[in-house]
Amino acid sequence: MSRPNALGEYLRARRELTDPADVGLPVVGVRRTPGLRREEVATLAGVSADYYLRLEQGRDRNPSPQVLEALARVFRLDPAATQHLLSLSTARPATPPRRPRREAVPAGIRQLLDAINLPAFVESRMFEVLAANPLATAVSPNIRPGGNRLRAILLDPAERELYPDWDQAVRGLIAGFRTSVGSDVDDPRIVQLVGELSLASDTFRRLWARHDVSALAGGTMRLRHPQVGMLELRREKLPITDSGGQILAIYHAEPGSESARALDSLRPPTATEMHGRSTADDGTA
């Protein structure tokens, strides 16, 4: 079984998405194919048309960084997309299928989830939720161990309702997923998830074919919560050292804002608070 042609697929996708006018080429007549022609890409990158064709067809999977950087400039890639392109060229020996392994969240991170007074959870490089605190689950029921954020946002109508900017959110999540898995697209677990979502979601199939990537970084987000209304939050993504790609995600709001007060109202009572209420109801000190 041949290895997937990740580099060629990415180059072809970016070529078809690049507008000739954006790279200074005059558009004369009707173009039968979208984007740039292979010959145009080769000329702009300073390589032969035959060599570029070999790259797309997977007959040369380890071009020099200089060639790839030239192609990145032609396709106007940002730093994250350029790094992704460079990562696809690394020659790797064929490996036998790996057995799925159970990922373990470090004990110290689990303790942090219990201690922090903000929605926080740990996700794998496949966006599986490995651990979450109760406040994160109160923000979204799908943020719980065993859930997958990509599957939820695409296939769960209740999750979709949380996002007033759903189109933008799902586009960013899919681009982040491609960055996260990188060139490891032959991992059986990734193949299974991509296949499942491709069959179940036209949106995923269309956006996955674009080969967009985005940096795994924090940002702002809006959620339409069914209990407390609109939440405007910051999202922080912190890599966990020596974890195989796990990310600690934390949501927080501007101190003193309506969103901060709404988050606080979602916070489940602690065991100490529950005990205090119980003793108060009993009339004991």
Backbone hydrogen bonds, N-H to C=O, Kabsch-Sander energy under -0.5 kcal/mol:
donor,donor_aa,acceptor,acceptor_aa,energy
6,A,4,P,-1.5
9,E,5,N,-2.4
10,Y,6,A,-2.1
11,L,7,L,-2.5
12,R,8,G,-2.5
13,A,9,E,-2.2
14,R,10,Y,-2.5
15,R,11,L,-2.4
16,E,12,R,-2.3
17,L,13,A,-1.0
18,T,14,R,-0.6
18,T,15,R,-1.0
19,D,17,L,-0.6
22,D,19,D,-1.3
23,V,19,D,-0.7
23,V,20,P,-1.1
24,G,21,A,-1.2
25,L,20,P,-2.5
28,V,26,P,-0.7
32,R,30,V,-0.5
36,L,15,R,-2.2
41,V,37,R,-2.1
42,A,38,R,-2.6
43,T,39,E,-2.2
44,L,40,E,-2.5
45,A,41,V,-2.2
46,G,42,A,-1.0
46,G,43,T,-0.6
47,V,42,A,-2.4
52,Y,48,S,-2.2
53,L,49,A,-2.2
54,R,50,D,-1.9
55,L,51,Y,-1.8
56,E,52,Y,-2.1
57,Q,53,L,-2.2
58,G,54,R,-0.7
58,G,55,L,-0.8
59,R,54,R,-2.3
60,D,54,R,-1.1
68,L,64,S,-1.9
69,E,65,P,-2.7
70,A,66,Q,-1.8
71,L,67,V,-2.2
72,A,68,L,-2.5
73,R,69,E,-1.8
74,V,70,A,-1.8
75,F,71,L,-2.5
76,R,73,R,-0.7
77,L,72,A,-2.5
82,T,78,D,-2.7
83,Q,79,P,-2.4
84,H,80,A,-1.9
85,L,81,A,-2.3
86,L,82,T,-2.4
87,S,83,Q,-2.0
88,L,84,H,-1.2
88,L,85,L,-0.5
89,S,86,L,-1.1
90,T,87,S,-0.8
103,E,101,R,-0.5
110,R,106,P,-2.0
111,Q,107,A,-2.2
112,L,108,G,-1.8
113,L,109,I,-2.3
114,D,110,R,-1.6
115,A,111,Q,-1.6
116,I,112,L,-2.7
121,F,249,A,-2.3
122,V,131,A,-2.9
123,E,247,I,-2.3
124,S,128,E,-2.3
127,F,124,S,-2.0
129,V,147,G,-3.2
130,L,122,V,-2.9
130,L,128,E,-0.6
131,A,122,V,-1.3
133,N,120,A,-2.2
136,A,133,N,-0.7
137,T,133,N,-1.6
138,A,134,P,-1.8
139,V,135,L,-1.5
140,S,136,A,-1.9
143,I,140,S,-2.1
144,R,142,N,-1.7
146,G,129,V,-2.3
147,G,144,R,-2.5
149,R,127,F,-2.4
152,A,148,N,-2.5
153,I,149,R,-2.2
154,L,150,L,-1.4
155,L,151,R,-2.5
156,D,152,A,-2.2
160,R,156,D,-2.2
161,E,157,P,-1.8
162,L,158,A,-0.7
162,L,159,E,-1.0
163,Y,160,R,-1.6
166,W,163,Y,-1.0
169,A,165,D,-2.5
170,V,166,W,-3.0
171,R,167,D,-1.8
172,G,168,Q,-2.2
173,L,169,A,-2.1
174,I,170,V,-2.3
175,A,171,R,-2.0
176,G,172,G,-2.2
177,F,173,L,-2.2
178,R,174,I,-2.1
179,T,175,A,-1.7
180,S,176,G,-2.5
181,V,177,F,-2.4
182,G,178,R,-1.7
184,D,181,V,-2.0
185,V,183,S,-1.1
187,D,184,D,-1.4
191,V,187,D,-2.7
192,Q,188,P,-2.3
193,L,189,R,-2.1
194,V,190,I,-2.8
195,G,191,V,-2.4
196,E,192,Q,-2.5
197,L,193,L,-2.6
198,S,194,V,-2.3
199,L,195,G,-1.8
200,A,196,E,-1.8
201,S,197,L,-2.1
205,R,201,S,-2.1
206,R,202,D,-2.4
207,L,203,T,-2.5
208,W,204,F,-3.1
209,A,205,R,-1.4
210,R,207,L,-0.9
211,H,207,L,-0.5
211,H,208,W,-1.1
212,D,207,L,-0.6
214,S,175,A,-1.0
217,A,215,A,-1.9
219,G,235,R,-1.8
221,M,233,L,-2.3
223,L,231,L,-2.4
224,R,162,L,-3.4
225,H,223,L,-0.9
225,H,229,G,-2.4
229,G,225,H,-1.8
231,L,223,L,-3.2
233,L,221,M,-2.6
233,L,231,L,-0.6
234,R,252,H,-3.6
235,R,219,G,-3.4
236,E,234,R,-0.5
236,E,250,I,-2.9
238,L,248,L,-2.9
240,I,246,Q,-2.4
241,T,239,P,-0.6
243,S,240,I,-1.0
247,I,123,E,-2.5
248,L,238,L,-3.0
249,A,121,F,-3.1
249,A,247,I,-0.7
250,I,236,E,-2.2
251,Y,119,P,-2.6
252,H,234,R,-2.0
257,S,254,E,-2.2
261,R,257,S,-2.0
262,A,258,E,-2.5
263,L,259,S,-2.5
264,D,260,A,-2.0
265,S,261,R,-1.7
266,L,262,A,-1.0
266,L,263,L,-0.7
267,R,263,L,-0.8
267,R,264,D,-0.7
274,M,270,T,-2.5
275,H,271,A,-2.2
276,G,272,T,-2.3
277,R,273,E,-2.2
278,S,274,M,-2.1
279,T,275,H,-2.5
280,A,276,G,-1.9
281,D,277,R,-2.3
282,D,278,S,-1.5
283,G,279,T,-0.6
283,G,280,A,-0.9
284,T,279,T,-2.1
